[in-house]
Amino acid sequence: MIVLVIFLGTSFPLLPGAFLVLFCGLIYDAFSGGVLGLFAFIYLFLYFSLKLLAKFLILGETLTFRIVLVAVVVILQGLLLIFLPPAMSIGILSHLSWPLPGWVLPQVLVTCLASWPLLQLFRRLDLPPEEESSPSVS
């Protein structure tokens, strides 16, 4: 899902992409069994952060840059998942299980490996079909 959020953040217009990201986050929340709205908020935050970053930097179309962007966003998502629930409610601290630091690097590597074919697929689906060459009528 994070790869789709990155693709939408770098390729789609602001409002249609935001609605798609919100929908994806709510679907993820519904099936994860966690707090409703947590992933919707995180994905919207990441989406708008990418849009803000695109105002100041040129987000390249190269696949290598997007895979590095996936790694950075996965790490940022992990940090948000660690620090956001305690900020939302103090009573939830006793029920949290903190992820081990050893899980972060494998998760980033697996997500980056999985993002390569997905980004290729999204880019091919996003390109308009080439116009057929037809003789011009004068």
RAMORA-V502438 format. One record per residue. RES is the residue in one small letter. PHI is phi in whole degrees, 0 to 359 (NA if undefined). D_LAST is the distance of its C-alpha to the last C-alpha in Angstrom with 1 decimal. Layout:
((RES | PHI | D_LAST) (RES | PHI | D_LAST))
//
This chain:
((m | NA | 49.2) (i | 293 | 49.5) (v | 293 | 46.6) (l | 295 | 44.4) (v | 297 | 45.7) (i | 294 | 44.8) (f | 298 | 41.3) (l | 295 | 40.8) (g | 291 | 42.3) (t | 259 | 40.0) (s | 236 | 36.7) (f | 261 | 36.7) (p | 295 | 36.6) (l | 300 | 40.0) (l | 289 | 40.8) (p | 300 | 39.2) (g | 294 | 40.7) (a | 296 | 44.1) (f | 293 | 44.2) (l | 294 | 43.5) (v | 294 | 46.2) (l | 299 | 48.6) (f | 298 | 48.0) (c | 298 | 48.5) (g | 295 | 51.7) (l | 291 | 53.1) (i | 296 | 52.5) (y | 298 | 54.2) (d | 297 | 57.1) (a | 295 | 57.5) (f | 268 | 57.8) (s | 276 | 59.8) (g | 79 | 62.8) (g | 268 | 63.1) (v | 290 | 63.0) (l | 293 | 60.2) (g | 102 | 57.7) (l | 294 | 58.8) (f | 288 | 55.8) (a | 298 | 53.5) (f | 294 | 54.9) (i | 297 | 54.8) (y | 294 | 51.2) (l | 295 | 50.1) (f | 298 | 52.1) (l | 294 | 50.5) (y | 297 | 47.0) (f | 290 | 47.4) (s | 294 | 49.1) (l | 295 | 46.1) (k | 295 | 43.9) (l | 293 | 46.3) (l | 297 | 46.4) (a | 292 | 42.6) (k | 289 | 42.9) (f | 256 | 45.2) (l | 238 | 44.1) (i | 271 | 40.9) (l | 279 | 41.4) (g | 295 | 39.9) (e | 271 | 37.7) (t | 290 | 39.9) (l | 293 | 41.9) (t | 296 | 45.2) (f | 297 | 45.0) (r | 291 | 44.4) (i | 291 | 47.4) (v | 296 | 49.5) (l | 297 | 48.3) (v | 298 | 49.4) (a | 298 | 52.8) (v | 295 | 53.3) (v | 290 | 52.3) (v | 295 | 54.6) (i | 295 | 57.5) (l | 296 | 56.7) (q | 297 | 56.5) (g | 298 | 59.9) (l | 295 | 61.4) (l | 295 | 60.2) (l | 292 | 61.7) (i | 281 | 65.0) (f | 263 | 65.3) (l | 285 | 63.6) (p | 300 | 65.9) (p | 296 | 69.1) (a | 289 | 67.5) (m | 278 | 66.7) (s | 205 | 70.2) (i | 286 | 73.5) (g | 292 | 75.0) (i | 280 | 72.3) (l | 301 | 73.6) (s | 286 | 76.4) (h | 261 | 74.0) (l | 278 | 71.5) (s | 244 | 71.4) (w | 283 | 70.1) (p | 290 | 67.9) (l | 287 | 69.4) (p | 298 | 67.8) (g | 292 | 67.5) (w | 274 | 64.9) (v | 291 | 62.4) (l | 297 | 61.4) (p | 298 | 61.0) (q | 295 | 58.9) (v | 295 | 56.6) (l | 296 | 56.3) (v | 294 | 55.6) (t | 294 | 53.0) (c | 295 | 51.2) (l | 295 | 51.2) (a | 287 | 49.9) (s | 285 | 47.2) (w | 300 | 45.4) (p | 292 | 44.0) (l | 293 | 43.5) (l | 294 | 41.5) (q | 297 | 39.3) (l | 296 | 38.8) (f | 298 | 38.0) (r | 293 | 35.5) (r | 291 | 33.6) (l | 289 | 33.7) (d | 278 | 32.4) (l | 288 | 29.3) (p | 289 | 26.1) (p | 294 | 24.7) (e | 291 | 22.1) (e | 288 | 18.6) (e | 288 | 17.6) (s | 282 | 15.2) (s | 231 | 12.3) (p | 294 | 9.3) (s | 283 | 6.3) (v | 264 | 3.8) (s | 250 | 0.0))
//
